[in-house]
Structures are given as C-alpha cells and as structure tokens.
Amino acid sequence: MSKILKLLTLITLSSITFNSCQNKIKEKKYFWDASVCTPKNYPAEIFSGHLLLSDHPQSGYVYMPFGDIINSYNLGDNDGSSSGEATGIVPKILDITWLSYTENKSYSGIFKLDSEKIESLMINGSESPYWDVETKKVGVVNDFDFTINAGLFPGGMVVLYVWSPSNMTIIGRYKAHVDNNVDWKVAREQMEDNSEMDKDVADLVSRLPQEIKDQIKNGTIPFGYWETLFQKYPITPIVKKEDKVETIGINYINGEFESIFLSLNGNVMPIKERAVPRKINIVWHDVNDRRMESDIFFDEKKSKAIFETIKAEEKINFIIEIDRNTKPRETKGISIKLKTATAETDMKEAIISQESFTKPTPY
C-alpha cells in the first residue's frame, strides 16, 4: 500500500507540475490601451467610443479617449490615449461615435474586428534591441505593451492600427454612417441646445489653415485622396554591406511604420508589400567607422506621385545610397532611388529635408 500511495502521489505531483507549466505557456502577457488619430488639420472629437472585449451586450470594454479635440500632426500618431487597459485579451468590436469638425457632422459605427490578427501581433510581444550601459552590449527586450489606435477620417472612414514600440500595423478599414441623433449636450453639460455645437465648430475651423477653410467653403474636402494612401507596392529597401547599416525605421503615408534591425537578423531584409514612405531613419557607419544617424523626410504628394508612375505589380528596389564621408549636421549625403526591371527613378524632388548626426550607442 505504501508503494502504491507513493506512486499515486508522484503521479499527482507530476500532473500538477505539467498543468502548471501548460498554464504558464498559455498565459497571455500582453496588454494594451486605446488611442485615436486623424489626418493632419482634419480634427475630430469622440462622443462615445468603446473597444468591446466580446460580442455580448454586457461585455467588458476599454474606453476610447473622449472629451478632447484630436488633430494629429501625422496620421498614426497615438493621441489622447485612454486611462484604461486590457490584459491577455483582445477586443472583438469597436463601437464609436465622433464629430468631424471640418464637415460639422457626427458619425457612428459598430465594427467587428479581426481579433485573431490582433492577437497574432500581440501574443509573442514586440522585440526591440537596446544598449546595456553596464555591459556595453546590445540586448533585446520583448515588449508586451501595445496600443490600439483608431484613425478617424472625414467621410466616416475608420482605420484601426495596432501600435508597438517597433511597428504600427493596420488591422482593418471600416465605414461609419452619418448620425444626426447624437445628443452633444450629454458630453457638454453647459450647452442648452445641440445647435450650440455649431459655435464651437466654427471657432475651431476659423483657426485651421486657409487651404482647409477653402476646402470647407468650396466643398472640396479630399475624401477620395485618403483612400489612395493605402495602396501598397512590392518595395524592398536596399543598402550596401560596406555602409554597415544597423537599423532602418520607415514611416509610411498610411500611418504604418516598421523597424528593420539588420544588425540583429543577419542583414536579412524583410520582403513584403509596403505603402509609400513618408520618413526614413537610418543608423549606419561612416568611413571612420563612426556610428551615424540620418533622418530623411519626403513630401507626401510628390513621393506618392512618383510611385504611381510605376507599372502595377512591378517589384521595386528602394535603394538607399549613403555618402560615407557625410559629416554631422550635414543636410545632404543620403540619396534615394527606385529601381524596377524597366526604369530607375531618383526621388530627390520628393525629399523635403534630411540631416545626419552622430549616434554614440546603437539603439
């Protein structure tokens, strides 16, 4: 009996240990909060917004930030983050109502989200390198901190992004409907009538750039233009081995961004479709092996126009050429060319500005 009891005890303990390990494997460490963004100079204000954690009527949720006028400098910025967050579970539904100031219209929508895609971006965390001051070596941290960001456009388009410290990825695009039944008095207790919102709208619009005021006056708000921002191309960044490029950070006109850590992944360049670049940050080494960092900014419309001249589905090499004699604070030294099987195009006309400076540590 004693041997049987010991055997049963051993089996039970083994089972507990196994289940404990399984639970740890299944444990989801990621957490996220909510944010919102707009195209520049097309402000919005959320009346009510929730990221629901299930499709049940009494679902838990995370608030979208409300009560603030959002006017992002760049599409994809994390503006007005909420105070709440969720851990180990992704949202299933976005329920949102907001005001588009340039149109003086409220929009509402309830959208089912691609929760599997969202979780696939979060569950394994987001790897980023860092410089360890004590060891003087590069380390890698796996960050589980994410933000779900809703882009609100005039015309009712909603774009949902997942942000991490190293990437911003679009999850989906949705279409809201004009909602004439929004009671803004609920959000602004000092108002006696919804018509008072018109005064607030007029005041804000009066402070927008003249170009935007002209669009409002002439009925030429560029609804169709924003749809074209999401066109993607088979773009592959190309750098020379001798430039010792460590990192390439690319911001795109559709609000996405990515970080390519070449020094950590054996100089393998990810092959995928990408939108038109808006900004590039690149860390490289000059002729004296000094670490340098360069920022290159593009004019959105000029850059976009160049890409639109390329034949559909043609593979594009996005060639980053570096003059390794470039000195700190110089506003030249990096050139960008697009090369396809049939043509080569210099993007110098689309570059607004660039600047290089020293970077003592890798990250």
N, C-alpha and C positions, 0 to 999 in steps of 0.2 A: 504493500500500500504506500509505503514511504517513497519508493522509486516512482510509482505512478503519479503521486502527488507532486513530486519534484518535476516530472516530465510535463504535467499539466501546467504547473507554474511557469516553466520555461517557455512553453508554447504561448501562454497568455501574455507573458512579458514581451516575447518576440512580436506577437500580434500588435501589442500596444505601441512598441517601438516602430514597427512598419507603418502603422496607421498614422503615427505622429510624423514620420518622415513624409508620408504621402500628403498629409495636410500642409506641411511646410512647402512641399513642391507646388501644391495647388494654391497656396496663399498668394493673393494678388497685392503687391506692394504699392502700385501706382496710385496717385491721387491727382485731382485736377480742380481748377476753379473756372469761372466763366468770364469772358471779356467780350468786347464789341469793337468794331472799327467801321469806318466809312471811306469812300473816296475823298480825296482832299478837296475842301471847300464845298462839300455837299453834306452838311451836318444833319444829324438825326438825334432823336431822343426817345428812349424806350418808355412806354407807358406801363407795360407789363411783359415780363419775359421769364420763362422757366425752362430749364433742361430737366425733363422728367426721367426718373430712373427706371420706370416700367411703363407699360401701356394701360395700367389700371387707373381708374378715375381718382383713387386716393393715393396715387404714387408719391413717393418722396421726390424731392427736386432740389436743384440748385438755382438760386435767383440769377437772372441776367442783371447786370448793373442798370439801375434806373435812376431817374431824377437828375441826370447830368446831360448836358448837350455834348455830343460826341462829334468831333471834327478832326479826323486823323490827318497827320502830316503825310503818312504813307499808308497805302492800302495794306492791311495785315498787321498794323500796329496793335498792341494789346492795350486798349484804352478802357478806363473805367472798370477795372476788374471788380467782381463781386467779393463780398466778405466770406461767403460760404464755400465749401469744397466737398467733394465726394471721394471716398477711398475704396479701391478694389471693385468698383462697379462703373460701367459706362452709361451715358444717357441713351435713352431709346427714342425720345420725342423732344422736339423743340416747339414750344408754344409761345408766340411772341406777337406783340402789338407795338408799333412805334410810329413816330411822326417824321416825315421827310420835310425838312424846313424849306428847301428850295421849291417844293411843289405845294407846300401847305396842305399835305394830305396825310392821313393816317392809314397804315397798312396792318393787316393781321394775317397770321398763317399758323397752321399746326402741321408739322412735318415729321414724318417717320424717318429716323436716322439709320445709317448703315453702322449699327453698333458693333458688328464683327470687325469691320475695317478700323473703327476707332480703337477697339481693344487690341488689335494686332499692332497698332502703333505704340501702345502704352505698356503692354504686359511685360515686355522684355527690357523696358527702360530705354533711355537715350544715352549712348556712350559719348563722352567728351573727354579729350585729353586736358591735362593741366600740368603746370610746372611746380614740382615739390621743392620749396625753398630750402628745406633741411637736407634732403638727399641730393639736391641739384640734379634730379632726374625727372623725366616725363612720366606721369602716372595717368591712369584712366579712371574716371568716375562714371558710375552708371546712375544717371539721374532719373528719378521716377516722378518728377514734378512736371505737370502738363497744364495747359490752358486750352479750353475750347472757346474759340473766338468766332462770333457771328459777324460777318460783313453785311452791312445794310446799305442798299443802293436805291437811288430814286427809281421809280417804276415798280418797286416791290421785289426786286431780286434779292435773295439772301444767299450768301456763300458761307459755308461752315468750314473752319480750319481747325486743325489740331496743332498746337504750338509745343515745342520742346526747346531746350537751350541750344540744340544744334540743327533743328529743322522746323519748318512750318509746312503742313501738308493739307491740301483741300480734300474734304470728305464728301461734299456734295453741294449742288446748287438747287435752289428752290424758288418758287414764285408765290408771293403773298398777294392778297386781294385788297382793294381799297375798302376801308372800313369807315363808314360815315356815322357810326353809332358809338364812337369812343367818347366817354364822358371824362374829359380832361379836368373837370372840377374835382374829381376824386384825387388826382395827382397834385392839384394846386388848390389848396383849400381857400386861398384868398380870393379866388375867382368866384363871381356870382353867376356867370354865364359862359358857355363854351366859346362864344364869339370873342371873348377877351383874349383867347389864344392868338387871334389874328394880329393883335398889337405886338405880342412877344415875337411872333414870326417876322413881322415887318421890321422890328427893331434889329433882329439878328441879321436878316437879309441885307439891311442897309449897310452893314459892316463887312459884307463879303466883297471880293474883288470885282471890279467893274465888268470883267468878262462874264462872271457868273450872273450878275444882275442883268446883263444884256440877254443872256440865255433865258432867264426867267421872263423878261419882258417880251421877248420875241418868240417864245415857245420853242426854243432850240436846245433844251437840255439833252445832252448826248446819250440817250438811253441805249441806242444800238452800239455805241462805241464800247461800252463796258462789256458787252457780250464778246467782243473780239479780243479782249485781254486774255481770255482763257485758251486761246489757240496754242497748241504745243507743237514742237518740232523735234526731230531726232538729232539733238545737239549733243556733241561730245567735246568738252573742254580739252585742249591740247597744250602741254607745256614741255619745255626741253629738260632733259635729265640734268644737264650741267647747271641749270638755274636753281637746283636744289629746292624746289617748291615744297613747303611743308603743309600748307593749308590753303584751300580756296573756299571762300564764302561767297555765295551768289544770292542776291535778292532779285526776285522776278516781278514783272509788272502786274501779275495776277495776285500778288500778296504772299506767294510762297517764298521760302528761302531754303537753302541747303548748305551744309558744311561738309567739305570733302577733305578728310585728314590723310593726305597722301603719305606723310611720313610714318603713319601707323599701319597702313594697309598694303604695304609693298608697292606703292606707286600705281595702284590699280585705279583707273578712272571709271566710276560707275556709268554704265550705258543705260540711258533711259530717255524718254521724251521730256523736254523742258520748255517752259514759256520763255518769252523774250526777257533777257536780263535787264535789270534797272541799275544795279550796282554790283561791283566786284571788289572783294577784299582778298588780297593775296600776300602770303608770307613767303619770302624767298631769300637767297643769299647772293651778295654782290661779289665782285671779282676778288675782294679781300676776305671772302667767307664771312662777312658781317651780315647778321640777320636783318632783313629789311621788311617793311610792311607797306603796301600800296593800296590806296582806295581809288577806284575809277567809277565815275558817275555818268550815266547815259541820259540823254533826252528821250523820254518815253516814246513820243510820237515819231521822232526821227529813227530811233532804233527799231521800232515796230514796222515802220515803212520799209526799211532795208530787208527785214526778214520776210515781209510779204511779197518781195520780188522773187524769192526762191521757189523753184518748182515744187509742187506738192510731193511729199514723202522723200525728197532728196535728203540724204544724210549730210549733216553739217558739222564740219570740224571748226570748233570755236577756238581759234589759235591765239594764245596769249604770248606775245613776244616781249621779252624783257631786256632792256639795255642794262647789263650788269655793272656799268660804270655810273649808273644813276646815283646821285648824292641825296642825302636827307634834305627834305623841304622842297625838292625839285617838283615842278608841276608838269613834268614830261618824263618819258623813259619807258612807258608801257604802251604798246600798240595792240589793237585787236583786229583780227581778220577772220572773215568767214570763208571757208573753202568747201566747195562741193565738187562733184565729179565734173561739172560743166563750167564753173566760174569761181573767181576769188574776189571778195569784196572787202575793202578797208573800211572800218567803222569809225574813222577819225571824225567824220562830220557829225556823228551821233554822240561823241564824247563831250559832255559839258565841262568836266574838270577831272583832274587827278592830282594826287600828291603822294609822295613817298617819305618815310621816316624810319628811324632805327627802331628795332624791337629787341630789347635785351634778352627776353625769355621767349620760348617757343609759343606759349599759349597764355 
